[in-house]
Amino acid sequence: MLIKTGIDRLDELLKGGVPFRSNVLIYANPFIGKDILMKKIATAGLENNEGVIFVLTDKSFGELKEEMTKVMPSFTDYESKGMIRYIDVYSPTVELKEKSEWATYVESPVNRERIAYSILQAHKEMEVEKHRLIFDSISTLIVYSDAKAVFRFLQVLSGTCKRMNTTSFFSMTRGMHEEIEVQTIKHLMDGVIELREYEARYQIRVQGCGEAVSRHWIDYLLEENEIRLTGAFRMGRVA
Amino acid sequence: MITTGLKKFDEYLNGGIPKGKSLLFQIEPGMEETDIAFHIMKENAEKVNTIYVSSVSSPKNVYKKMEEFNLEIKEKKFAVVDGYSSLIGAPSEEKYVVEEPHDIGSYEDVIFHALEDMGGDTLIVFDSLSNIMDLCNERTALEGIERINNEISKIGAYILFNFIAWPYKEAVLYKIKRMFNAIIYARKEGSLPLMEIKRVDWNGKIAKFYFKIFKPDGLRIYIPKIIVTGSFKAGKTTFLKSISKKFFPVERLGATTGVEYGIVDYKGYRADVFGIPGREGFAPLLDKFAGSSMGVIIVLDSTDESSIRIAKNLVEKFRNVPRVIVANKQDAINAKSMEEIKRMLFPYNGEIVKASAINGVGTMEAFEILADKILEELNVN
């Protein structure tokens, strides 16, 4: 079974979407569409009646909610239906705490144990069959600790997520880590969706993630809340 | 020696944790019950000084947690070694600050400093050995911990570590196994947290038990389901009330169904106890409960022969679970003697406790006997 990313041509590239219960790394430079992609994935999940769990290390859940509502006006409806959970690892470090029955705070990104526990609890509380985990970002976790520790954490977490019928998406920022760290994390994933800026163009590429029409870099345009794949990848059209 | 205050746990530890010993709690990732050390801190707060080495949460959070456990320690008897603030670049208000959280040597310096200030009769608690290993390089960190353990053993202090069992390399886990005087696993079995004492090098026992951590009460050996049953008017309700810390009267599930429920908290045990009538009409309910119960208390009316006969049937019915019989109403003038009751219950040759539930006589004793038996049963295999 495949689930949609919410970006039509990306789903076409993936021959329908990413495999259900897989874990996918979103690896990208800053400010070239990673956030848009993550929001699209969340939207597609909710529209498909999947529960969505956000783990946030770089913004408060209040900020995320505001951003999500902009791209998906019905977002708060899904929230009040209990289909959304936030694990906010950001606010306590900046002493900025807003209350919500849907949000759990973890004091710091160092406390991976608590993050793992909160994700497990969120799964148990939600009364849905399928979930998406949006983890933004593991870069912050690595900065506070090291890649191997995060690797072990993800190893445990990805097992949990598969058991809980969850497709997980982890973001990681290109340029923040050493190559060996990136390889360590990639090794653990079922697939990688990469975004890069190359010769003044934006490009996307999929590795793993089940089947794909093409494994090459594909050009895309970055719009306000949209990623539009413009490069050709249809079989027969590729020169 | 410091203790856990839980009768059986201390027994397994051969009385408690002696001076100079190190103990590792190896905790499965994703478990809620990680505050075992706070229980031991609370239990021994009057006896020893405490140094809490915090590497995954801020000192503020440590104090908050202590409050949740009603754990008050006088200022001079308690110190946090703050390995957290420098890590996230926050200022610290603590006296003992680890300036270089990526350097185990920095931890050692600060801990030895604090130890010198506080003296030998001190309990040191590490909130996360795994985190320190992740930060300081596994091998180097463990070497540092070995030095700390040696010092503890020399000066006769006590040291506890929380260690989250992430999938470390086998070689690392093996090294850890040999580094501590005692190792206790905490993991989930089904939905219940289970503690397994894997090694106690001062003549302790290898054992396991279910547990829960309550705030503010602390750690308890948990027994999820005990049944109290017996004939009509044998005194089940009085018995249940007598042993319960909290009692919830009959919950009407239908005209003929009455289940009572009590929470028992005694000598480190916490048990959920259900009272179910033992007479004919309730047989299906009893059968349903019997399969999943961990033990049964059968209450009989010592003044009533039919009640004793019903007890005899119930004893037979529950032959596969630990049981204890409560010979109630022993204060009544027409009560049969214990010898006579014993004879009437033959061939049952287990425990029969002389009781008067209305006066609270023999009730806790019966509970304790059963709880001990349940733990023995759990540790047979």
Interface residues (C-beta under 8 A of the other chain):
Chain A: T93 E107 S108 V110 N111 R112 E113 R114 A116 Y117 L120 Q121 Y144 S145 D146 K148 A149 R152 F153 Q155 V156 T160
Chain B: I27 P29 G30 M31 E32 T34 S55 V56 S57 S58 N61 Y84 L87 I88 S128 S130 N131 D134 L135 I164 W166 P167 Y168
